Amino acid sequence: MTMCWAYGRYGLAGAWGGLAAGISVRKPWWSWRGKFASQLVGTLAGCGFALVSGFIVYGGLKAFMGIRMSEEEEQAGADLSIHKIAARPEAGISR
């Protein structure tokens, strides 16, 4: 699963859930705008927190450890470069 799929599945669904909670307020009928506004502010604050935290964590990892493999390791694949096993070990077995 790529990062784009995870964002679409969890990020957008969570944001919609937060906003829908403010929309679905029934009583009193005039207060739904206030509830929706507070849910909108909370949802945007959560997204902002996640964005800033992500930049801090990945920026720190990039600065101190590096977050990319070398080009040779990319060509070989992470299964061989990092884990030292083939992705499909049965492919190397001949009968």
ZICORMO-V968424 format. One record per residue. N is the residue number from 0. OMEGA is omega in degrees with one decimal (NA if undefined). Layout:
<<N	OMEGA> <N	OMEGA>>
This chain:
<<0	-179.3> <1	179.8> <2	-179.7> <3	178.0> <4	-179.4> <5	178.4> <6	-179.9> <7	-177.1> <8	-172.7> <9	-177.3> <10	-179.0> <11	178.7> <12	177.6> <13	177.8> <14	177.7> <15	178.0> <16	177.3> <17	-179.9> <18	-178.4> <19	177.6> <20	177.2> <21	179.7> <22	-170.8> <23	178.0> <24	-176.5> <25	-173.5> <26	-17.3> <27	-171.5> <28	-177.2> <29	-175.1> <30	-176.7> <31	179.3> <32	177.4> <33	178.3> <34	179.2> <35	179.8> <36	179.3> <37	176.8> <38	178.4> <39	178.7> <40	178.7> <41	178.9> <42	178.6> <43	177.4> <44	177.3> <45	177.7> <46	177.9> <47	177.7> <48	179.8> <49	-179.8> <50	-179.9> <51	179.2> <52	178.3> <53	177.9> <54	-179.9> <55	-177.3> <56	-177.3> <57	174.3> <58	177.2> <59	177.3> <60	-179.7> <61	-177.5> <62	-172.6> <63	-174.5> <64	-171.2> <65	-177.2> <66	178.3> <67	173.7> <68	175.4> <69	-178.8> <70	177.9> <71	178.3> <72	176.8> <73	-179.7> <74	179.2> <75	-178.7> <76	-177.3> <77	-178.8> <78	178.8> <79	-175.3> <80	-175.6> <81	-172.6> <82	179.0> <83	174.1> <84	177.0> <85	179.0> <86	177.6> <87	-176.8> <88	-179.3> <89	179.7> <90	-179.7> <91	-178.6> <92	176.7> <93	-179.1> <94	NA>>
